[in-house]
Amino acid sequence: MTDSVKIEDVPAAETWARLKADEKAVLVDVRTRAEWTFVGIPDLSMLGKRVITVEWQTFPENRVDPDFVERLCQLLEGGGVSKDTEVLFLCRSGARSRAAAAAMADAGYSHCRNVEDGFEGPLDATQKRGHVAGWKAAGLPWRQG
């Protein structure tokens, strides 16, 4: 990732609005298969869309997948997503997705955004996620993996 790449953070509710307003915009969930299965996944069916799922880090090794950019480029190109389409990246809390968005910006995708606070957001006072901020806390549609 280059130091010059600045990735815009977009709140979850605004992410939904952008996906709704722009038929070409896509959501990429970069969490792990375990997270998709056991924590849940955004449900874009009301928008006539589906989430693109690609792990940024492999599980259980917890290392960045060296083939991430190549794999996602193939999925995006195969789905007719051009390099000037808005691509919004989501993880649990916003850190992995920001790194993934920057990697794809380096690969030539010019409108990469990070979903601020991710799917579950930060921990609340009781050390639980999903209540303070993020996709779930915003009351956006999701389903169990």
CNS distance restraints for C-alpha pairs under 8 A (distance, minus, plus):
assign (resid   1 and name CA) (resid   5 and name CA) 7.44 0.50 0.50
assign (resid   1 and name CA) (resid  99 and name CA) 7.86 0.50 0.50
assign (resid   1 and name CA) (resid 102 and name CA) 6.11 0.50 0.50
assign (resid   1 and name CA) (resid 103 and name CA) 5.55 0.50 0.50
assign (resid   1 and name CA) (resid 106 and name CA) 6.42 0.50 0.50
assign (resid   2 and name CA) (resid 102 and name CA) 7.93 0.50 0.50
assign (resid   2 and name CA) (resid 106 and name CA) 7.06 0.50 0.50
assign (resid   5 and name CA) (resid 102 and name CA) 6.25 0.50 0.50
assign (resid   5 and name CA) (resid 105 and name CA) 7.13 0.50 0.50
assign (resid   5 and name CA) (resid 106 and name CA) 7.44 0.50 0.50
assign (resid   6 and name CA) (resid 102 and name CA) 7.49 0.50 0.50
assign (resid   7 and name CA) (resid  98 and name CA) 6.82 0.50 0.50
assign (resid   7 and name CA) (resid 101 and name CA) 6.96 0.50 0.50
assign (resid   7 and name CA) (resid 102 and name CA) 6.45 0.50 0.50
assign (resid   7 and name CA) (resid 112 and name CA) 6.66 0.50 0.50
assign (resid   7 and name CA) (resid 113 and name CA) 5.72 0.50 0.50
assign (resid   7 and name CA) (resid 114 and name CA) 6.57 0.50 0.50
assign (resid   8 and name CA) (resid 112 and name CA) 7.65 0.50 0.50
assign (resid   8 and name CA) (resid 113 and name CA) 5.18 0.50 0.50
assign (resid   8 and name CA) (resid 114 and name CA) 6.09 0.50 0.50
assign (resid   9 and name CA) (resid 113 and name CA) 6.07 0.50 0.50
assign (resid   9 and name CA) (resid 114 and name CA) 4.77 0.50 0.50
assign (resid   9 and name CA) (resid 115 and name CA) 5.83 0.50 0.50
assign (resid   9 and name CA) (resid 116 and name CA) 5.11 0.50 0.50
assign (resid  10 and name CA) (resid  14 and name CA) 6.30 0.50 0.50
assign (resid  10 and name CA) (resid  15 and name CA) 6.13 0.50 0.50
assign (resid  10 and name CA) (resid 113 and name CA) 6.70 0.50 0.50
assign (resid  10 and name CA) (resid 114 and name CA) 5.99 0.50 0.50
assign (resid  10 and name CA) (resid 115 and name CA) 5.02 0.50 0.50
assign (resid  10 and name CA) (resid 116 and name CA) 5.24 0.50 0.50
assign (resid  11 and name CA) (resid  15 and name CA) 6.16 0.50 0.50
assign (resid  11 and name CA) (resid 115 and name CA) 5.85 0.50 0.50
assign (resid  11 and name CA) (resid 116 and name CA) 4.89 0.50 0.50
assign (resid  11 and name CA) (resid 117 and name CA) 7.30 0.50 0.50
assign (resid  11 and name CA) (resid 134 and name CA) 7.37 0.50 0.50
assign (resid  12 and name CA) (resid  16 and name CA) 6.40 0.50 0.50
assign (resid  12 and name CA) (resid 115 and name CA) 5.88 0.50 0.50
assign (resid  12 and name CA) (resid 116 and name CA) 6.42 0.50 0.50
assign (resid  12 and name CA) (resid 117 and name CA) 7.58 0.50 0.50
assign (resid  12 and name CA) (resid 118 and name CA) 7.32 0.50 0.50
assign (resid  12 and name CA) (resid 134 and name CA) 5.72 0.50 0.50
assign (resid  12 and name CA) (resid 135 and name CA) 5.20 0.50 0.50
assign (resid  12 and name CA) (resid 138 and name CA) 6.71 0.50 0.50
assign (resid  12 and name CA) (resid 140 and name CA) 7.98 0.50 0.50
assign (resid  13 and name CA) (resid  17 and name CA) 6.39 0.50 0.50
assign (resid  13 and name CA) (resid 135 and name CA) 7.38 0.50 0.50
assign (resid  13 and name CA) (resid 138 and name CA) 6.33 0.50 0.50
assign (resid  13 and name CA) (resid 140 and name CA) 7.30 0.50 0.50
assign (resid  14 and name CA) (resid  18 and name CA) 6.10 0.50 0.50
assign (resid  15 and name CA) (resid  19 and name CA) 6.17 0.50 0.50
assign (resid  15 and name CA) (resid  88 and name CA) 7.37 0.50 0.50
assign (resid  15 and name CA) (resid 115 and name CA) 6.77 0.50 0.50
assign (resid  16 and name CA) (resid  20 and name CA) 6.10 0.50 0.50
assign (resid  16 and name CA) (resid 140 and name CA) 7.69 0.50 0.50
assign (resid  17 and name CA) (resid  21 and name CA) 6.02 0.50 0.50
assign (resid  18 and name CA) (resid  22 and name CA) 5.92 0.50 0.50
assign (resid  18 and name CA) (resid  25 and name CA) 7.23 0.50 0.50
assign (resid  19 and name CA) (resid  23 and name CA) 6.74 0.50 0.50
assign (resid  19 and name CA) (resid  24 and name CA) 7.88 0.50 0.50
assign (resid  19 and name CA) (resid  25 and name CA) 5.44 0.50 0.50
assign (resid  19 and name CA) (resid  26 and name CA) 6.66 0.50 0.50
assign (resid  19 and name CA) (resid  27 and name CA) 7.68 0.50 0.50
assign (resid  19 and name CA) (resid  47 and name CA) 7.65 0.50 0.50
assign (resid  20 and name CA) (resid  47 and name CA) 6.08 0.50 0.50
assign (resid  24 and name CA) (resid  81 and name CA) 7.30 0.50 0.50
assign (resid  24 and name CA) (resid  85 and name CA) 6.44 0.50 0.50
assign (resid  24 and name CA) (resid  86 and name CA) 7.41 0.50 0.50
assign (resid  25 and name CA) (resid  85 and name CA) 5.99 0.50 0.50
assign (resid  25 and name CA) (resid  86 and name CA) 4.87 0.50 0.50
assign (resid  25 and name CA) (resid  87 and name CA) 5.91 0.50 0.50
assign (resid  25 and name CA) (resid  88 and name CA) 7.61 0.50 0.50
assign (resid  26 and name CA) (resid  49 and name CA) 8.00 0.50 0.50
assign (resid  26 and name CA) (resid  51 and name CA) 7.28 0.50 0.50
assign (resid  26 and name CA) (resid  52 and name CA) 7.64 0.50 0.50
assign (resid  26 and name CA) (resid  85 and name CA) 7.87 0.50 0.50
assign (resid  26 and name CA) (resid  86 and name CA) 6.59 0.50 0.50
assign (resid  26 and name CA) (resid  87 and name CA) 5.08 0.50 0.50
assign (resid  26 and name CA) (resid  88 and name CA) 6.16 0.50 0.50
assign (resid  27 and name CA) (resid  50 and name CA) 7.88 0.50 0.50
assign (resid  27 and name CA) (resid  51 and name CA) 5.44 0.50 0.50
assign (resid  27 and name CA) (resid  52 and name CA) 6.24 0.50 0.50
assign (resid  27 and name CA) (resid  87 and name CA) 6.02 0.50 0.50
assign (resid  27 and name CA) (resid  88 and name CA) 4.82 0.50 0.50
assign (resid  27 and name CA) (resid  89 and name CA) 5.93 0.50 0.50
assign (resid  27 and name CA) (resid  90 and name CA) 7.24 0.50 0.50
assign (resid  28 and name CA) (resid  51 and name CA) 5.90 0.50 0.50
assign (resid  28 and name CA) (resid  52 and name CA) 4.67 0.50 0.50
assign (resid  28 and name CA) (resid  53 and name CA) 5.80 0.50 0.50
assign (resid  28 and name CA) (resid  54 and name CA) 7.17 0.50 0.50
assign (resid  28 and name CA) (resid  87 and name CA) 7.08 0.50 0.50
assign (resid  28 and name CA) (resid  88 and name CA) 6.08 0.50 0.50
assign (resid  28 and name CA) (resid  89 and name CA) 4.85 0.50 0.50
assign (resid  28 and name CA) (resid  90 and name CA) 6.11 0.50 0.50
assign (resid  29 and name CA) (resid  51 and name CA) 6.68 0.50 0.50
assign (resid  29 and name CA) (resid  52 and name CA) 6.12 0.50 0.50
assign (resid  29 and name CA) (resid  53 and name CA) 4.91 0.50 0.50
assign (resid  29 and name CA) (resid  54 and name CA) 6.39 0.50 0.50
assign (resid  29 and name CA) (resid  55 and name CA) 7.65 0.50 0.50
assign (resid  29 and name CA) (resid  89 and name CA) 5.96 0.50 0.50
assign (resid  29 and name CA) (resid  90 and name CA) 4.72 0.50 0.50
assign (resid  29 and name CA) (resid  91 and name CA) 5.89 0.50 0.50
assign (resid  29 and name CA) (resid  97 and name CA) 7.75 0.50 0.50
assign (resid  30 and name CA) (resid  53 and name CA) 6.08 0.50 0.50
assign (resid  30 and name CA) (resid  54 and name CA) 5.10 0.50 0.50
assign (resid  30 and name CA) (resid  55 and name CA) 4.65 0.50 0.50
assign (resid  30 and name CA) (resid  56 and name CA) 5.10 0.50 0.50
assign (resid  30 and name CA) (resid  57 and name CA) 7.84 0.50 0.50
assign (resid  30 and name CA) (resid  89 and name CA) 7.01 0.50 0.50
assign (resid  30 and name CA) (resid  90 and name CA) 6.10 0.50 0.50
assign (resid  30 and name CA) (resid  91 and name CA) 5.46 0.50 0.50
assign (resid  30 and name CA) (resid  96 and name CA) 7.26 0.50 0.50
assign (resid  30 and name CA) (resid  97 and name CA) 6.26 0.50 0.50
assign (resid  30 and name CA) (resid 100 and name CA) 7.52 0.50 0.50
assign (resid  31 and name CA) (resid  35 and name CA) 6.20 0.50 0.50
assign (resid  31 and name CA) (resid  36 and name CA) 6.96 0.50 0.50
assign (resid  31 and name CA) (resid  53 and name CA) 7.72 0.50 0.50
assign (resid  31 and name CA) (resid  54 and name CA) 7.27 0.50 0.50
assign (resid  31 and name CA) (resid  55 and name CA) 5.37 0.50 0.50
assign (resid  31 and name CA) (resid  56 and name CA) 6.54 0.50 0.50
assign (resid  31 and name CA) (resid  57 and name CA) 7.41 0.50 0.50
assign (resid  31 and name CA) (resid  90 and name CA) 7.56 0.50 0.50
assign (resid  31 and name CA) (resid  91 and name CA) 5.08 0.50 0.50
assign (resid  31 and name CA) (resid  92 and name CA) 6.75 0.50 0.50
assign (resid  31 and name CA) (resid  96 and name CA) 7.84 0.50 0.50
assign (resid  32 and name CA) (resid  36 and name CA) 6.41 0.50 0.50
assign (resid  32 and name CA) (resid  54 and name CA) 7.79 0.50 0.50
assign (resid  32 and name CA) (resid  55 and name CA) 5.18 0.50 0.50
assign (resid  32 and name CA) (resid  56 and name CA) 7.52 0.50 0.50
assign (resid  32 and name CA) (resid  57 and name CA) 6.94 0.50 0.50
assign (resid  32 and name CA) (resid  58 and name CA) 6.81 0.50 0.50
assign (resid  32 and name CA) (resid  59 and name CA) 6.43 0.50 0.50
assign (resid  33 and name CA) (resid  37 and name CA) 6.10 0.50 0.50
assign (resid  33 and name CA) (resid  55 and name CA) 7.22 0.50 0.50
assign (resid  33 and name CA) (resid  59 and name CA) 7.83 0.50 0.50
assign (resid  34 and name CA) (resid  38 and name CA) 5.87 0.50 0.50
assign (resid  34 and name CA) (resid  39 and name CA) 7.74 0.50 0.50
assign (resid  34 and name CA) (resid  59 and name CA) 7.93 0.50 0.50
assign (resid  35 and name CA) (resid  39 and name CA) 5.04 0.50 0.50
assign (resid  35 and name CA) (resid  40 and name CA) 6.69 0.50 0.50
assign (resid  36 and name CA) (resid  40 and name CA) 4.97 0.50 0.50
assign (resid  36 and name CA) (resid  41 and name CA) 5.42 0.50 0.50
assign (resid  36 and name CA) (resid 144 and name CA) 7.53 0.50 0.50
assign (resid  36 and name CA) (resid 145 and name CA) 5.00 0.50 0.50
assign (resid  37 and name CA) (resid  41 and name CA) 7.78 0.50 0.50
assign (resid  37 and name CA) (resid 144 and name CA) 6.51 0.50 0.50
assign (resid  37 and name CA) (resid 145 and name CA) 3.90 0.50 0.50
assign (resid  38 and name CA) (resid 144 and name CA) 6.90 0.50 0.50
assign (resid  38 and name CA) (resid 145 and name CA) 6.36 0.50 0.50
assign (resid  39 and name CA) (resid 144 and name CA) 6.67 0.50 0.50
assign (resid  39 and name CA) (resid 145 and name CA) 7.15 0.50 0.50
assign (resid  40 and name CA) (resid 142 and name CA) 6.59 0.50 0.50
assign (resid  40 and name CA) (resid 143 and name CA) 5.45 0.50 0.50
assign (resid  40 and name CA) (resid 144 and name CA) 4.15 0.50 0.50
assign (resid  40 and name CA) (resid 145 and name CA) 4.81 0.50 0.50
assign (resid  41 and name CA) (resid 119 and name CA) 7.96 0.50 0.50
assign (resid  41 and name CA) (resid 142 and name CA) 5.44 0.50 0.50
assign (resid  41 and name CA) (resid 143 and name CA) 5.55 0.50 0.50
assign (resid  41 and name CA) (resid 144 and name CA) 6.25 0.50 0.50
assign (resid  41 and name CA) (resid 145 and name CA) 5.79 0.50 0.50
assign (resid  42 and name CA) (resid  51 and name CA) 6.99 0.50 0.50
assign (resid  42 and name CA) (resid 119 and name CA) 7.87 0.50 0.50
assign (resid  42 and name CA) (resid 135 and name CA) 7.69 0.50 0.50
assign (resid  42 and name CA) (resid 140 and name CA) 7.65 0.50 0.50
assign (resid  42 and name CA) (resid 141 and name CA) 6.02 0.50 0.50
assign (resid  42 and name CA) (resid 142 and name CA) 4.09 0.50 0.50
assign (resid  42 and name CA) (resid 143 and name CA) 6.35 0.50 0.50
assign (resid  43 and name CA) (resid  50 and name CA) 7.16 0.50 0.50
assign (resid  43 and name CA) (resid  51 and name CA) 7.43 0.50 0.50
assign (resid  43 and name CA) (resid 141 and name CA) 5.20 0.50 0.50
assign (resid  43 and name CA) (resid 142 and name CA) 4.36 0.50 0.50
assign (resid  43 and name CA) (resid 143 and name CA) 5.91 0.50 0.50
assign (resid  44 and name CA) (resid  48 and name CA) 6.55 0.50 0.50
assign (resid  44 and name CA) (resid  49 and name CA) 5.19 0.50 0.50
assign (resid  44 and name CA) (resid  50 and name CA) 5.42 0.50 0.50
assign (resid  44 and name CA) (resid  51 and name CA) 6.80 0.50 0.50
assign (resid  44 and name CA) (resid 141 and name CA) 7.15 0.50 0.50
assign (resid  44 and name CA) (resid 142 and name CA) 7.83 0.50 0.50
assign (resid  45 and name CA) (resid  49 and name CA) 5.45 0.50 0.50
assign (resid  45 and name CA) (resid  50 and name CA) 6.36 0.50 0.50
assign (resid  54 and name CA) (resid  68 and name CA) 7.41 0.50 0.50
assign (resid  54 and name CA) (resid  71 and name CA) 7.86 0.50 0.50
assign (resid  54 and name CA) (resid  72 and name CA) 6.83 0.50 0.50
assign (resid  55 and name CA) (resid  65 and name CA) 7.38 0.50 0.50
assign (resid  55 and name CA) (resid  68 and name CA) 7.32 0.50 0.50
assign (resid  56 and name CA) (resid  64 and name CA) 5.69 0.50 0.50
assign (resid  56 and name CA) (resid  65 and name CA) 5.80 0.50 0.50
assign (resid  56 and name CA) (resid  68 and name CA) 6.18 0.50 0.50
assign (resid  56 and name CA) (resid  96 and name CA) 6.98 0.50 0.50
assign (resid  56 and name CA) (resid  97 and name CA) 7.89 0.50 0.50
assign (resid  56 and name CA) (resid 100 and name CA) 6.61 0.50 0.50
assign (resid  57 and name CA) (resid  61 and name CA) 7.93 0.50 0.50
assign (resid  57 and name CA) (resid  62 and name CA) 5.48 0.50 0.50
assign (resid  57 and name CA) (resid  63 and name CA) 5.00 0.50 0.50
assign (resid  57 and name CA) (resid  64 and name CA) 4.16 0.50 0.50
assign (resid  57 and name CA) (resid  65 and name CA) 5.29 0.50 0.50
assign (resid  58 and name CA) (resid  62 and name CA) 5.25 0.50 0.50
assign (resid  58 and name CA) (resid  63 and name CA) 5.64 0.50 0.50
assign (resid  58 and name CA) (resid  64 and name CA) 6.37 0.50 0.50
assign (resid  58 and name CA) (resid  65 and name CA) 5.92 0.50 0.50
assign (resid  59 and name CA) (resid  63 and name CA) 7.66 0.50 0.50
assign (resid  64 and name CA) (resid  68 and name CA) 7.83 0.50 0.50
assign (resid  67 and name CA) (resid  71 and name CA) 5.99 0.50 0.50
assign (resid  68 and name CA) (resid  72 and name CA) 6.04 0.50 0.50
assign (resid  69 and name CA) (resid  73 and name CA) 5.93 0.50 0.50
assign (resid  69 and name CA) (resid 103 and name CA) 6.94 0.50 0.50
assign (resid  69 and name CA) (resid 104 and name CA) 6.37 0.50 0.50
assign (resid  69 and name CA) (resid 107 and name CA) 7.41 0.50 0.50
assign (resid  70 and name CA) (resid  74 and name CA) 6.25 0.50 0.50
assign (resid  71 and name CA) (resid  75 and name CA) 6.37 0.50 0.50
assign (resid  72 and name CA) (resid  76 and name CA) 6.02 0.50 0.50
assign (resid  73 and name CA) (resid  77 and name CA) 5.92 0.50 0.50
assign (resid  74 and name CA) (resid  78 and name CA) 5.81 0.50 0.50
assign (resid  75 and name CA) (resid  79 and name CA) 6.12 0.50 0.50
assign (resid  76 and name CA) (resid  80 and name CA) 6.32 0.50 0.50
assign (resid  76 and name CA) (resid  81 and name CA) 4.99 0.50 0.50
assign (resid  76 and name CA) (resid  82 and name CA) 7.46 0.50 0.50
assign (resid  77 and name CA) (resid  81 and name CA) 5.39 0.50 0.50
assign (resid  77 and name CA) (resid  82 and name CA) 6.75 0.50 0.50
assign (resid  81 and name CA) (resid  85 and name CA) 6.37 0.50 0.50
assign (resid  82 and name CA) (resid 109 and name CA) 7.89 0.50 0.50
assign (resid  83 and name CA) (resid 108 and name CA) 6.33 0.50 0.50
assign (resid  83 and name CA) (resid 109 and name CA) 4.37 0.50 0.50
assign (resid  83 and name CA) (resid 110 and name CA) 6.19 0.50 0.50
assign (resid  83 and name CA) (resid 111 and name CA) 7.78 0.50 0.50
assign (resid  84 and name CA) (resid 109 and name CA) 6.03 0.50 0.50
assign (resid  84 and name CA) (resid 110 and name CA) 5.37 0.50 0.50
assign (resid  84 and name CA) (resid 111 and name CA) 6.04 0.50 0.50
assign (resid  85 and name CA) (resid 109 and name CA) 7.56 0.50 0.50
assign (resid  85 and name CA) (resid 110 and name CA) 7.54 0.50 0.50
assign (resid  85 and name CA) (resid 111 and name CA) 6.21 0.50 0.50
assign (resid  86 and name CA) (resid 110 and name CA) 7.76 0.50 0.50
assign (resid  86 and name CA) (resid 111 and name CA) 4.70 0.50 0.50
assign (resid  86 and name CA) (resid 112 and name CA) 6.00 0.50 0.50
assign (resid  86 and name CA) (resid 113 and name CA) 7.40 0.50 0.50
assign (resid  87 and name CA) (resid 111 and name CA) 6.13 0.50 0.50
assign (resid  87 and name CA) (resid 112 and name CA) 4.90 0.50 0.50
assign (resid  87 and name CA) (resid 113 and name CA) 6.21 0.50 0.50
assign (resid  88 and name CA) (resid 101 and name CA) 7.71 0.50 0.50
assign (resid  88 and name CA) (resid 112 and name CA) 5.90 0.50 0.50
assign (resid  88 and name CA) (resid 113 and name CA) 4.70 0.50 0.50
assign (resid  88 and name CA) (resid 114 and name CA) 5.75 0.50 0.50
assign (resid  88 and name CA) (resid 115 and name CA) 6.45 0.50 0.50
assign (resid  89 and name CA) (resid  97 and name CA) 5.15 0.50 0.50
assign (resid  89 and name CA) (resid  98 and name CA) 7.12 0.50 0.50
assign (resid  89 and name CA) (resid 100 and name CA) 7.27 0.50 0.50
assign (resid  89 and name CA) (resid 101 and name CA) 6.15 0.50 0.50
assign (resid  89 and name CA) (resid 112 and name CA) 7.38 0.50 0.50
assign (resid  89 and name CA) (resid 113 and name CA) 6.09 0.50 0.50
assign (resid  89 and name CA) (resid 114 and name CA) 4.96 0.50 0.50
assign (resid  89 and name CA) (resid 115 and name CA) 5.82 0.50 0.50
assign (resid  90 and name CA) (resid  94 and name CA) 6.56 0.50 0.50
assign (resid  90 and name CA) (resid  96 and name CA) 7.99 0.50 0.50
assign (resid  90 and name CA) (resid  97 and name CA) 5.15 0.50 0.50
assign (resid  90 and name CA) (resid 114 and name CA) 6.45 0.50 0.50
assign (resid  90 and name CA) (resid 115 and name CA) 5.26 0.50 0.50
assign (resid  90 and name CA) (resid 118 and name CA) 5.27 0.50 0.50
assign (resid  90 and name CA) (resid 119 and name CA) 6.64 0.50 0.50
assign (resid  91 and name CA) (resid  95 and name CA) 7.21 0.50 0.50
assign (resid  91 and name CA) (resid  96 and name CA) 6.02 0.50 0.50
assign (resid  91 and name CA) (resid  97 and name CA) 5.18 0.50 0.50
assign (resid  91 and name CA) (resid 115 and name CA) 7.82 0.50 0.50
assign (resid  91 and name CA) (resid 118 and name CA) 5.02 0.50 0.50
assign (resid  91 and name CA) (resid 119 and name CA) 6.03 0.50 0.50
assign (resid  92 and name CA) (resid  96 and name CA) 7.94 0.50 0.50
assign (resid  92 and name CA) (resid 117 and name CA) 7.32 0.50 0.50
assign (resid  92 and name CA) (resid 118 and name CA) 4.81 0.50 0.50
assign (resid  92 and name CA) (resid 119 and name CA) 4.87 0.50 0.50
assign (resid  92 and name CA) (resid 120 and name CA) 5.34 0.50 0.50
assign (resid  92 and name CA) (resid 121 and name CA) 6.49 0.50 0.50
assign (resid  93 and name CA) (resid 116 and name CA) 7.34 0.50 0.50
assign (resid  93 and name CA) (resid 117 and name CA) 4.49 0.50 0.50
assign (resid  93 and name CA) (resid 118 and name CA) 4.17 0.50 0.50
assign (resid  93 and name CA) (resid 119 and name CA) 6.36 0.50 0.50
assign (resid  93 and name CA) (resid 120 and name CA) 6.05 0.50 0.50
assign (resid  93 and name CA) (resid 121 and name CA) 4.67 0.50 0.50
assign (resid  93 and name CA) (resid 122 and name CA) 6.26 0.50 0.50
assign (resid  93 and name CA) (resid 134 and name CA) 7.32 0.50 0.50
assign (resid  94 and name CA) (resid  98 and name CA) 6.09 0.50 0.50
assign (resid  94 and name CA) (resid 114 and name CA) 6.73 0.50 0.50
assign (resid  94 and name CA) (resid 115 and name CA) 6.26 0.50 0.50
assign (resid  94 and name CA) (resid 116 and name CA) 5.50 0.50 0.50
assign (resid  94 and name CA) (resid 117 and name CA) 4.89 0.50 0.50
assign (resid  94 and name CA) (resid 118 and name CA) 4.64 0.50 0.50
assign (resid  94 and name CA) (resid 121 and name CA) 7.65 0.50 0.50
assign (resid  95 and name CA) (resid  99 and name CA) 6.55 0.50 0.50
assign (resid  96 and name CA) (resid 100 and name CA) 6.17 0.50 0.50
assign (resid  97 and name CA) (resid 101 and name CA) 5.96 0.50 0.50
assign (resid  97 and name CA) (resid 114 and name CA) 5.97 0.50 0.50
assign (resid  97 and name CA) (resid 115 and name CA) 7.42 0.50 0.50
assign (resid  97 and name CA) (resid 118 and name CA) 7.84 0.50 0.50
assign (resid  98 and name CA) (resid 102 and name CA) 6.21 0.50 0.50
assign (resid  98 and name CA) (resid 113 and name CA) 7.60 0.50 0.50
assign (resid  98 and name CA) (resid 114 and name CA) 5.25 0.50 0.50
assign (resid  99 and name CA) (resid 103 and name CA) 6.25 0.50 0.50
assign (resid 100 and name CA) (resid 104 and name CA) 6.29 0.50 0.50
assign (resid 101 and name CA) (resid 105 and name CA) 6.10 0.50 0.50
assign (resid 101 and name CA) (resid 112 and name CA) 5.43 0.50 0.50
assign (resid 101 and name CA) (resid 113 and name CA) 6.31 0.50 0.50
assign (resid 101 and name CA) (resid 114 and name CA) 6.52 0.50 0.50
assign (resid 102 and name CA) (resid 106 and name CA) 6.17 0.50 0.50
assign (resid 102 and name CA) (resid 112 and name CA) 7.34 0.50 0.50
assign (resid 103 and name CA) (resid 107 and name CA) 6.38 0.50 0.50
assign (resid 104 and name CA) (resid 108 and name CA) 6.55 0.50 0.50
assign (resid 104 and name CA) (resid 109 and name CA) 5.75 0.50 0.50
assign (resid 104 and name CA) (resid 112 and name CA) 7.18 0.50 0.50
assign (resid 105 and name CA) (resid 109 and name CA) 4.66 0.50 0.50
assign (resid 105 and name CA) (resid 110 and name CA) 5.75 0.50 0.50
assign (resid 105 and name CA) (resid 111 and name CA) 7.39 0.50 0.50
assign (resid 105 and name CA) (resid 112 and name CA) 6.12 0.50 0.50
assign (resid 115 and name CA) (resid 134 and name CA) 7.95 0.50 0.50
assign (resid 116 and name CA) (resid 134 and name CA) 6.79 0.50 0.50
assign (resid 117 and name CA) (resid 121 and name CA) 4.38 0.50 0.50
assign (resid 117 and name CA) (resid 122 and name CA) 6.82 0.50 0.50
assign (resid 117 and name CA) (resid 133 and name CA) 6.06 0.50 0.50
assign (resid 117 and name CA) (resid 134 and name CA) 4.64 0.50 0.50
assign (resid 117 and name CA) (resid 135 and name CA) 7.75 0.50 0.50
assign (resid 118 and name CA) (resid 134 and name CA) 5.01 0.50 0.50
assign (resid 118 and name CA) (resid 135 and name CA) 6.26 0.50 0.50
assign (resid 119 and name CA) (resid 130 and name CA) 7.37 0.50 0.50
assign (resid 119 and name CA) (resid 134 and name CA) 5.09 0.50 0.50
assign (resid 119 and name CA) (resid 135 and name CA) 4.52 0.50 0.50
assign (resid 119 and name CA) (resid 136 and name CA) 6.03 0.50 0.50
assign (resid 120 and name CA) (resid 129 and name CA) 5.35 0.50 0.50
assign (resid 120 and name CA) (resid 130 and name CA) 4.13 0.50 0.50
assign (resid 120 and name CA) (resid 131 and name CA) 7.42 0.50 0.50
assign (resid 120 and name CA) (resid 133 and name CA) 6.80 0.50 0.50
assign (resid 120 and name CA) (resid 134 and name CA) 5.15 0.50 0.50
assign (resid 120 and name CA) (resid 135 and name CA) 6.25 0.50 0.50
assign (resid 120 and name CA) (resid 136 and name CA) 5.90 0.50 0.50
assign (resid 120 and name CA) (resid 137 and name CA) 7.14 0.50 0.50
assign (resid 121 and name CA) (resid 129 and name CA) 5.99 0.50 0.50
assign (resid 121 and name CA) (resid 130 and name CA) 5.83 0.50 0.50
assign (resid 121 and name CA) (resid 131 and name CA) 7.53 0.50 0.50
assign (resid 121 and name CA) (resid 132 and name CA) 6.40 0.50 0.50
assign (resid 121 and name CA) (resid 133 and name CA) 4.76 0.50 0.50
assign (resid 121 and name CA) (resid 134 and name CA) 4.52 0.50 0.50
assign (resid 121 and name CA) (resid 135 and name CA) 7.62 0.50 0.50
assign (resid 121 and name CA) (resid 137 and name CA) 7.78 0.50 0.50
assign (resid 122 and name CA) (resid 129 and name CA) 5.78 0.50 0.50
assign (resid 122 and name CA) (resid 130 and name CA) 7.51 0.50 0.50
assign (resid 122 and name CA) (resid 132 and name CA) 6.56 0.50 0.50
assign (resid 122 and name CA) (resid 133 and name CA) 6.72 0.50 0.50
assign (resid 123 and name CA) (resid 127 and name CA) 4.94 0.50 0.50
assign (resid 123 and name CA) (resid 128 and name CA) 5.01 0.50 0.50
assign (resid 123 and name CA) (resid 129 and name CA) 4.70 0.50 0.50
assign (resid 123 and name CA) (resid 130 and name CA) 7.72 0.50 0.50
assign (resid 123 and name CA) (resid 131 and name CA) 8.00 0.50 0.50
assign (resid 123 and name CA) (resid 132 and name CA) 7.25 0.50 0.50
assign (resid 124 and name CA) (resid 128 and name CA) 5.41 0.50 0.50
assign (resid 124 and name CA) (resid 129 and name CA) 6.21 0.50 0.50
assign (resid 124 and name CA) (resid 131 and name CA) 6.74 0.50 0.50
assign (resid 124 and name CA) (resid 132 and name CA) 6.04 0.50 0.50
assign (resid 130 and name CA) (resid 134 and name CA) 6.83 0.50 0.50
assign (resid 130 and name CA) (resid 135 and name CA) 7.81 0.50 0.50
assign (resid 130 and name CA) (resid 136 and name CA) 5.49 0.50 0.50
assign (resid 130 and name CA) (resid 137 and name CA) 5.39 0.50 0.50
assign (resid 131 and name CA) (resid 136 and name CA) 7.21 0.50 0.50
assign (resid 131 and name CA) (resid 137 and name CA) 4.88 0.50 0.50
assign (resid 132 and name CA) (resid 137 and name CA) 5.98 0.50 0.50
assign (resid 133 and name CA) (resid 137 and name CA) 5.08 0.50 0.50
assign (resid 133 and name CA) (resid 138 and name CA) 6.60 0.50 0.50
assign (resid 134 and name CA) (resid 138 and name CA) 6.10 0.50 0.50
assign (resid 135 and name CA) (resid 139 and name CA) 6.72 0.50 0.50
assign (resid 135 and name CA) (resid 140 and name CA) 5.78 0.50 0.50
assign (resid 136 and name CA) (resid 140 and name CA) 5.96 0.50 0.50
assign (resid 136 and name CA) (resid 141 and name CA) 7.76 0.50 0.50
assign (resid 136 and name CA) (resid 142 and name CA) 7.43 0.50 0.50
